[in-house]
Amino acid sequence: PSILGNTEGLSSEEIKRRRKEFRLYLEFIPPLLSVTALIIVSIQTMIDAVHTLIQGPAEDEEDGDEPSVHLMLFFSGLNLGLDI
């Protein structure tokens, strides 16, 4: 069985149309996963921020660790690479 379904007896134009449609579906999936992950992380961050605003920081979080600049630059570079 073909990914495009049963192509027996179809014209070449119909097969091209099905290939293009399949390719468009494949181009739709990665952005959908990316947006879904972004929404999930945003909601979790918002819940944590509201929790911190209401109850204050936990005792072990009062000093706060400094963010790792090298790690942030690494992920920013990866993101830039994906965007290009």
C-alpha positions in Angstrom: 0.0 0.0 0.0 1.2 3.5 -0.9 1.3 6.4 1.5 -0.9 8.3 -1.1 -3.5 5.6 -1.0 -4.6 3.5 -3.9 -3.1 5.2 -7.0 -4.0 2.5 -9.4 -6.0 3.9 -12.3 -5.4 7.6 -11.4 -4.1 10.1 -13.8 -0.6 11.6 -13.4 -2.2 14.9 -12.5 -4.2 13.3 -9.7 -1.1 11.5 -8.3 0.8 14.9 -8.4 -2.0 16.5 -6.5 -2.0 13.8 -3.9 1.7 14.1 -3.5 1.5 17.8 -3.1 -1.3 17.5 -0.5 0.7 14.9 1.4 3.7 17.2 1.4 1.6 20.1 2.7 0.4 17.9 5.6 4.0 17.0 6.4 4.9 20.7 6.4 2.0 21.5 8.8 3.0 19.0 11.5 6.3 20.5 12.9 4.9 24.0 13.4 1.8 22.5 15.0 4.0 20.6 17.5 6.1 23.7 18.1 3.1 25.9 18.8 1.6 23.3 21.1 4.8 23.0 23.1 5.0 26.8 23.3 1.5 27.0 24.6 2.0 24.3 27.2 5.3 25.9 28.5 3.6 29.3 28.6 0.7 28.0 30.6 2.9 26.2 33.1 5.1 29.3 33.5 2.1 31.5 34.0 0.7 29.1 36.7 4.0 29.1 38.5 4.3 32.9 38.3 0.8 33.4 39.7 1.5 30.9 42.4 4.7 32.8 43.3 2.9 36.1 43.4 0.2 34.8 45.6 2.3 32.8 48.1 5.7 34.4 47.7 8.9 32.6 46.8 9.8 29.4 48.5 12.5 29.6 51.2 15.1 27.9 49.0 14.2 30.2 46.0 14.7 33.6 47.8 18.3 34.0 46.8 17.6 32.8 43.2 20.2 31.2 41.0 21.7 33.3 38.2 20.7 32.0 34.8 23.4 30.3 32.8 24.3 32.8 30.0 26.2 30.1 28.0 23.2 27.8 28.1 20.8 30.6 27.0 23.1 31.5 24.1 23.4 27.9 23.1 19.6 27.5 22.9 19.2 30.9 21.2 21.7 29.8 18.6 19.8 26.6 18.0 16.6 28.5 17.7 18.1 30.8 15.2 19.4 27.9 13.2 16.0 26.4 13.1 14.4 29.7 11.9 16.9 30.0 9.1 
